[in-house]
Amino acid sequence: MSGPHPPVSNPNLEGYNVVATFWKRFWNSNKDTFTTPRPKCSGVYGDEGKFNVWSVAVATQAVVDGARIYPQELGPLIDPCIKALYKYRSPQFYGYCAVENFQGNNDIYYDDDAQVAFAIIAAYEVTGNKEYLDSGRELVRYLMGGLNNDSKAKVKGGILWHRDKPYISAISTSEVALAALRIAKFIPNEEKIYVDFAAKTTDWLLDVLLDKGDYLILDGIDKNSDGANGMKWTYNTGTALSAASLLYEYTKDKKWLKHANELAAAATNRNKSLFCRDYNEMDRRYWRDPSYFIQLLFEGFADYLLVVGNEAPESTANAIKRELKRHLEFFRKYHYDPNDGLYFQMFEAHRISKEIWELYCEQFGSTKGFDPNNEERAQEGDGGPGDKPLVKTLIGSGAAARIWFQAARVIPDIPYN
């Protein structure tokens, strides 16, 4: 890859390197969970420096992704990660709280919990540990209870974002469908229940939150509102693409193939709003979200290509591989930190450091000024984001590893000229 950093030819190996590095950085063997070094990074709560459940779930998924390829090296890390996740489980609700559980805690997000389910179900797939399957099943059953069936609401259907809030988010809807689809194959006598549920919720998503004009997914809608939140994030389209692909695999219904083809084509179209369109030049347009969203678009593309295979239009399959490769090159050039082997997380590369912004200006010009993002900076100390030191996050590190691992499912080696 271009830039000062040595190129990555083996994306699985780079994913492994990131996991091994973030494990040393963040795993606290005294507390049996991940904690932040000082100064604190984002995603942390309380005096002990522990992370929110979303961060731990993404890091665990990265460990499990890596253990598929490097079982001897990373397999032993799976159980400590799953046990760390169990600390967030509410015995009252059976969901996983945003912070480690305490009596009366009901701060439970369905999208975060779907990511926990992904981690636990994948851990079962890799290890065969039946306890993980039981935990995953219990959690998927909890997630299915997030269905919005409020008879008094203006909007019916979809999965709530949080157990006590009226917002129905695209991400919770598609991720809960996906969690059901991922566990279905391991519990054959319940498979139909999970697949039917996923079909129902994905139908709702594509009916209510799909922008029919550009085939991208809107962020969500309040159940008492007339209009959707029009924001379009990469992960909403990525997880919808995964769900549609797996529904096609289970049902062979061409409806799902058509949806998957359309979503994949839309997410690779540089004229559409997943890309930063501040530049007229097409070769300057890249996805603009943080890595912890973009990793789920990478996964959506991999799920799609591996499930749909030769039924994918050749132009779409080629566009996916082209976009994955150019975004890996972009990520390596602007986000890799040779000082520690980890990656920054904002794909808006003018928002990381002054040095990276100067490198960015060489390729993109200086129309975007340096605008430091708070999430890339220490969460303690005086002054604004630009005054605080740069720090890596757990979720950004887990997402970076997953970007490499998910890309490797369809581009196992990257040839360079």
C-alpha positions in Angstrom: 0.0 0.0 0.0 1.1 3.5 -0.7 2.4 5.8 2.0 5.2 5.3 4.5 3.9 2.1 6.1 5.0 -1.3 4.7 2.2 -2.8 2.6 -0.1 -5.5 4.0 -0.2 -8.5 1.6 -1.9 -10.9 4.1 -4.9 -9.3 5.7 -5.5 -12.2 8.1 -2.0 -11.8 9.5 -2.6 -8.0 10.0 -5.8 -8.8 11.8 -3.9 -11.2 14.1 -1.2 -8.5 14.7 -3.9 -6.0 15.8 -5.6 -8.5 18.1 -2.3 -9.5 19.7 -1.4 -5.8 20.2 -4.7 -4.7 21.6 -4.7 -7.6 24.0 -1.5 -6.4 25.5 -2.7 -2.9 25.6 -6.2 -3.3 27.1 -6.6 -6.7 28.7 -6.3 -6.5 32.5 -5.7 -9.9 34.0 -6.2 -8.6 37.6 -9.8 -7.6 36.7 -10.4 -10.3 34.1 -11.7 -7.7 31.6 -10.5 -4.9 29.3 -9.6 -1.6 30.9 -8.1 1.6 29.5 -4.5 2.7 30.1 -4.1 6.3 31.2 -4.9 8.8 29.8 -8.4 7.3 29.4 -9.8 6.7 25.9 -13.4 7.0 24.8 -15.9 4.1 25.5 -14.9 4.0 29.2 -17.0 4.5 32.3 -16.3 4.8 36.0 -13.1 5.0 38.0 -11.8 1.5 37.2 -11.5 2.4 33.5 -13.8 -0.5 32.3 -15.4 -0.3 28.8 -19.0 -0.3 27.7 -20.5 -3.5 26.5 -20.4 -2.5 22.8 -16.6 -2.1 23.0 -16.1 -5.5 24.7 -18.4 -7.2 22.2 -16.5 -5.8 19.2 -13.2 -6.8 20.7 -14.5 -10.3 21.4 -15.7 -10.6 17.8 -12.2 -9.7 16.7 -10.7 -12.3 18.9 -13.1 -15.0 17.6 -12.6 -14.0 14.0 -8.9 -14.4 14.6 -9.2 -17.7 16.4 -10.8 -19.2 13.2 -7.5 -18.7 11.4 -5.1 -18.8 14.4 -6.7 -21.3 16.8 -3.6 -22.1 18.8 -2.6 -18.4 19.3 -6.0 -16.8 19.8 -8.3 -19.7 20.8 -7.2 -19.5 24.5 -8.4 -15.8 24.6 -12.0 -16.6 23.7 -13.2 -17.8 27.1 -11.8 -14.9 29.1 -13.6 -12.5 26.7 -16.9 -14.4 27.0 -16.6 -14.4 30.7 -16.0 -10.6 30.7 -19.1 -10.2 28.6 -21.2 -12.3 31.1 -20.5 -9.6 33.7 -22.8 -7.3 31.8 -25.7 -9.7 31.9 -28.8 -8.7 33.8 -30.3 -11.8 35.6 -33.5 -9.8 35.9 -34.0 -9.1 32.1 -31.6 -11.6 30.5 -30.2 -8.8 28.4 -26.7 -7.3 28.7 -26.4 -3.8 30.2 -24.3 -1.0 28.7 -22.1 -1.2 31.8 -21.3 -4.2 34.1 -24.6 -5.2 35.7 -25.7 -4.0 39.1 -29.0 -4.4 41.0 -31.8 -2.4 39.2 -29.7 -1.7 36.0 -32.1 -1.6 33.0 -29.8 0.4 30.6 -30.0 -2.2 27.8 -29.6 -1.5 24.1 -30.8 -4.1 21.6 -28.2 -3.2 19.0 -25.3 -3.6 21.6 -26.8 -6.9 22.7 -27.1 -8.2 19.2 -23.3 -7.6 18.9 -22.9 -9.5 22.1 -24.9 -12.3 20.6 -22.7 -12.3 17.4 -19.7 -12.8 19.7 -21.1 -15.6 21.7 -22.6 -17.5 18.8 -19.4 -17.2 16.8 -17.5 -18.4 19.9 -19.7 -21.5 20.0 -19.1 -22.1 16.3 -15.3 -21.9 16.8 -15.0 -23.8 20.1 -18.0 -26.1 20.2 -18.5 -25.1 23.9 -22.2 -25.9 24.5 -22.4 -23.3 27.3 -21.9 -20.5 24.7 -24.8 -21.9 22.6 -27.1 -21.9 25.6 -26.1 -18.3 26.4 -26.5 -17.3 22.8 -29.9 -18.8 22.6 -31.1 -17.1 25.8 -29.8 -13.8 24.5 -31.4 -14.2 21.0 -34.7 -14.9 22.7 -34.3 -11.7 24.7 -33.5 -9.8 21.5 -36.6 -11.1 19.8 -38.6 -9.6 22.7 -37.5 -6.2 21.5 -40.1 -6.3 18.7 -42.2 -3.1 18.7 -45.7 -4.4 19.1 -47.2 -1.3 20.8 -50.8 -1.3 19.6 -51.1 2.5 20.4 -48.0 3.5 18.5 -48.2 5.2 15.1 -45.4 2.9 13.8 -45.7 -0.8 14.4 -43.0 -3.3 13.9 -39.2 -3.1 13.9 -36.9 -3.7 16.9 -36.5 -1.0 19.6 -33.1 0.6 20.0 -33.4 0.5 23.9 -35.8 -1.3 26.1 -37.2 1.9 27.6 -37.0 4.3 24.6 -39.4 4.9 21.7 -36.8 4.9 18.9 -36.9 2.0 16.5 -33.4 1.8 14.9 -32.4 0.2 11.7 -29.3 -1.2 13.3 -31.2 -3.0 16.1 -33.7 -4.3 13.6 -31.1 -5.7 11.2 -28.7 -7.0 13.8 -31.4 -8.8 15.8 -32.6 -10.4 12.5 -28.9 -11.4 11.9 -28.4 -12.8 15.4 -31.5 -15.0 14.8 -30.2 -16.2 11.5 -26.7 -16.9 12.9 -28.0 -19.1 15.7 -30.7 -20.9 13.5 -28.3 -23.3 11.9 -27.1 -24.6 15.3 -30.6 -25.4 16.7 -32.3 -27.2 13.8 -35.6 -27.9 15.6 -36.0 -24.1 16.2 -34.6 -23.0 12.8 -38.0 -22.1 11.3 -38.8 -19.8 14.3 -35.6 -17.8 13.9 -35.7 -17.6 10.1 -39.4 -16.6 10.1 -38.7 -13.9 12.7 -35.7 -12.6 10.7 -37.7 -12.5 7.5 -40.5 -10.6 9.3 -38.2 -7.9 10.8 -36.1 -7.6 7.6 -39.3 -7.1 5.6 -40.3 -4.3 7.9 -36.8 -2.7 7.7 -36.9 -2.8 3.8 -40.5 -1.5 3.8 -40.2 1.3 6.3 -36.5 2.3 6.5 -35.2 1.7 3.0 -34.8 4.9 0.9 -36.3 3.5 -2.4 -34.5 6.3 -4.3 -30.9 5.2 -3.5 -31.4 1.7 -1.8 -29.6 2.8 1.4 -31.0 2.3 4.8 -32.2 5.2 7.0 -31.2 5.3 10.6 -34.6 4.8 12.3 -37.9 6.2 13.3 -39.6 7.1 16.6 -42.6 4.8 17.1 -44.8 7.9 17.6 -43.5 9.8 14.7 -44.5 10.3 11.0 -41.1 10.5 9.5 -37.8 8.6 9.7 -34.4 9.9 10.7 -32.8 10.4 7.3 -29.2 9.8 8.4 -27.5 7.0 6.4 -24.6 5.1 8.1 -22.5 2.4 6.5 -23.4 -0.2 9.2 -27.1 0.1 8.6 -26.7 -0.9 5.0 -24.0 -3.5 5.9 -26.0 -5.4 8.4 -29.1 -5.3 6.1 -26.9 -6.8 3.4 -25.8 -9.6 5.7 -29.4 -10.3 6.8 -30.7 -10.3 3.2 -27.9 -12.6 2.1 -28.4 -15.1 4.9 -32.2 -15.1 4.3 -31.5 -16.0 0.7 -29.2 -18.8 1.9 -32.0 -20.2 4.1 -35.0 -19.7 2.0 -33.8 -19.5 -1.6 -36.5 -16.9 -2.1 -35.3 -14.7 -5.0 -36.8 -11.6 -3.3 -33.8 -11.7 -0.8 -31.3 -12.1 -3.6 -32.8 -9.0 -5.4 -32.6 -7.0 -2.1 -29.0 -8.1 -1.5 -27.9 -7.3 -5.1 -29.5 -3.8 -4.8 -28.0 -3.1 -1.3 -24.5 -4.2 -2.4 -24.6 -2.1 -5.6 -25.8 0.9 -3.7 -23.0 0.6 -1.0 -20.3 0.6 -3.7 -21.7 3.5 -5.7 -19.5 6.6 -5.1 -22.4 8.9 -6.1 -24.3 7.9 -3.0 -24.2 9.2 0.5 -22.2 6.4 2.2 -19.3 8.1 0.5 -17.9 11.5 1.3 -19.1 13.5 -1.7 -17.3 16.7 -0.8 -15.0 16.0 -3.8 -16.0 16.0 -7.4 -13.2 13.5 -8.3 -14.5 10.0 -7.9 -11.1 8.6 -6.8 -11.2 10.9 -3.8 -14.5 9.6 -2.5 -14.3 7.2 0.4 -16.7 5.9 3.1 -16.8 8.6 5.8 -17.8 6.7 9.0 -15.8 5.5 12.0 -14.2 2.1 11.6 -16.6 0.5 14.1 -19.4 1.2 11.7 -17.4 0.4 8.5 -16.4 -3.1 9.8 -20.0 -4.1 9.5 -20.1 -3.0 5.9 -17.0 -5.1 5.2 -18.7 -8.1 6.9 -21.9 -7.4 4.9 -19.9 -7.6 1.6 -18.1 -10.8 2.7 -21.4 -12.5 3.7 -23.0 -11.4 0.4 -20.1 -12.7 -1.9 -19.8 -15.9 0.0 -23.5 -16.7 0.1 -24.6 -15.4 -3.3 -21.4 -16.4 -5.1 -21.9 -16.6 -8.9 -25.4 -15.2 -8.6 -23.9 -11.8 -7.8 -23.8 -9.6 -10.9 -20.2 -9.5 -12.1 -20.1 -5.7 -12.0 -21.2 -5.7 -8.3 -18.8 -8.4 -7.3 -15.9 -6.6 -9.0 -17.0 -3.2 -7.4 -17.0 -4.8 -3.9 -13.5 -6.2 -4.3 -12.3 -2.9 -5.7 -13.8 -0.9 -2.9 -12.5 -3.2 -0.2 -9.0 -3.1 -1.5 -8.9 0.7 -1.9 -10.4 1.2 1.5 -7.8 -1.1 3.0 -5.1 0.9 1.3 -6.6 4.2 2.6 -7.0 2.7 6.2 -3.4 1.5 6.2 -2.0 4.8 4.8 -3.9 7.2 7.1 -4.9 5.2 10.2 -2.0 2.8 11.0 0.3 4.0 13.8 3.7 2.5 13.4 4.5 3.5 17.0 2.2 0.9 18.5 0.8 -1.2 15.6 -2.8 -0.1 16.2 -5.1 2.0 14.1 -7.1 5.2 14.6 -10.8 5.0 13.9 -12.2 8.0 12.0 -12.3 7.4 8.2 -12.5 11.2 8.0 -8.7 11.3 8.0 -8.5 15.1 8.4 -9.9 14.6 11.9 -7.1 12.6 13.5 -3.8 14.4 13.9 -2.0 17.4 12.3 0.6 15.1 10.8 -2.1 12.8 9.2 -4.0 15.9 8.0 -0.8 17.1 6.2 -0.4 13.7 4.6 -4.1 13.8 3.7 -3.7 17.2 2.0 -1.0 15.8 -0.3 -3.6 13.4 -1.8 -6.9 15.4 -1.3 -5.9 19.0 -1.3 -6.5 21.4 1.7 -10.2 22.2 1.2 -10.9 20.3 4.5 -9.1 22.0 7.5 -7.7 20.0 10.4 -10.6 19.3 12.8 -9.6 17.0 15.6 -12.2 14.5 16.6 -12.8 14.0 20.3 -13.1 10.2 20.1 -9.4 10.0 18.9 -8.3 11.9 22.0 -7.8 11.4 25.7 -11.0 11.8 27.7 -9.3 13.6 30.6 -7.2 16.7 30.9 -7.7 20.4 30.1 -8.5 22.1 26.8 -10.3 21.1 23.6 -9.7 17.9 21.6 -6.7 19.3 19.8 -4.9 20.0 23.1 -5.3 16.4 24.4 -3.0 13.5 23.4 -4.0 11.0 20.8 -5.1 7.6 22.2 -6.4 4.3 20.7 -9.7 2.8 21.7 -10.8 -0.7 22.4 -13.7 -0.5 19.9 -11.5 1.1 17.3 -8.9 -1.7 17.8 -11.4 -4.5 17.6 -13.0 -2.8 14.5 -9.6 -2.5 12.8 -8.8 -6.2 13.3 -12.3 -7.1 12.0 -11.8 -4.9 8.9 -8.8 -7.0 8.0 -10.4 -10.3 8.9 -13.6 -9.7 7.1 -11.8 -8.5 4.0 -9.7 -11.6 4.1 -12.8 -13.8 3.7 -13.0 -12.6 0.1 -9.5 -11.1 -0.6 -7.2 -13.6 1.3 -4.1 -12.0 -0.2 -3.5 -8.6 -1.7 -1.2 -8.5 -4.7 0.9 -5.4 -5.2 2.6 -4.1 -8.3 
